Amino acid sequence: MRFVFKNRGEVSKDGSEELLSVSKYYGVKIRSTKTDREARADSLVGYKKCEPGDIVSNIMRAWNSDLGVAFDSGIVSPAYEVYVPQEQIDPDFLDLLLRTPEYAVEFKRNSRGIGDSRLRLYTDSFNDIQMILPTLDEQKQIGSFVHRINETISRNIANLETQISLLEEKHSALITQAVTKGLNPDVPMKDSEIEWIEQYPTHWMRSRIRKASNRVTDGAHVSPDESGRDIPFVSIIDITNGIIDFENSLRTSAKSFVQHKKHNSCPKPCDVLFSKDGTIGVTAVIREEIDFVASSSLVIISPITDLVDSKYLDYWLRSNLIMEMVERVMSGSALRRISVRKVGDLPILLPPVQEQLEIAEYLERIGTNIDNAINFIFQKIYTLKEYRTAIISAAVMGTIDLRGWAGTGDDG
């Protein structure tokens, strides 16, 4: 590298230039186009200048590919290094080259420090890295090839992501249909005379969550007691697709668990959790006996088992109907939330319990099929992304010969 680049060394005198940021995900971009939430220094005087075509390297994170080519003029943190090409290099090719897995290995191998968090890629080590550099015409040809491949694969990925969205929408629609109309299309229906639903089966009852439950309360309004790590302390971030990650949740002491249990902050089997702030509407059914404390972000609903099956209640709370109602009654601007009282006031349609079980079983079977289809599509997306990385690396590193590629015709 030392024969191709040199340090720019210029710094801002007044800090008025555009501030740039560096990331392994998007390279070097104007900071305001990527985030406005990260803290920044009060004064940018003394920040390092860079120009289009320069390499910007985060010394502390270069080993993790936090570097790239700048395509805009601006300034970067004094903790970064800015390198200026000393010969004509196509910036698109250079950005691709530096962000290949092969170069990531070299950046890490040449970084100094004990442990990833302390690795640093200083200029002398950067200069020692060997570089491959084809002719300018070949660089542009490689860039054109990669652009075509990336465009094609990105389009395919976007189509697959659309398929996932359609499957998720279909799943939500099936849930709403089942919990409001049942599974028998020929069952007699009656007008509800209320705004949230037009008709429902004549033999179903209408109620509210609080009337069909033994308790509707939220979790603990205190932080976990860190004097002991005996009992899981679960919040909304520990729930994914109805599964609670007890292993990686916060922990609290056994002593505090006793107090939380007295205050009804500890869910029991057959209870349903419903998140009331942050990402509202996340649910989970407690299927087995396990000691844990729920945080205040979660509402604990204990259904009356003679009236409501837990799994049916879970699907009811996940229906589009309830999500639309929750959206209307939420409060707050910065942090949207719904109160425990409003959760208890949410309506619920109650088929006979046996019919609830049949609906829940049907939706679980349908959900499994849809989840399998979605997971299959996710695997295809992952494979496409891996293929894209591999073929870009092969093109940039010269593993495939593109000298006869004209940039037209079949992408294959």
Protein Blocks (a to p, Z undefined) as FASTA:
>chain_A
ZZmbccekiacfklpaccddddfklopadfklmockbccdfblghiacddehiacddfkl
mmnopacddfbdcdddfkbccdddfbdcdfklmmmmmmgfklmmmmmmmpgcehjklgcc
dfklmmmpccddddfklmmmmmmmmmmmmmmmmmmmmmmmmmmmmmmmmmmmmmmmmmmn
ojblkbccddekiakbcbdcfkbccddfklmpfbdcdddfbdcdfkbcfbccddfklpgg
hiacfklmccddfklmmmmmmnopaccehiacddfehjehiacddfbdcdddddfkbccd
dddfklpcfklmmmmmmpmklmmmmmmmpgcjklgcddfklmmmpccddddfklmmmmmm
mmmmmmmmmmmmmmmmmmmmmmmmmmmmmmmmmmmnopaccklpgoiajfZZ
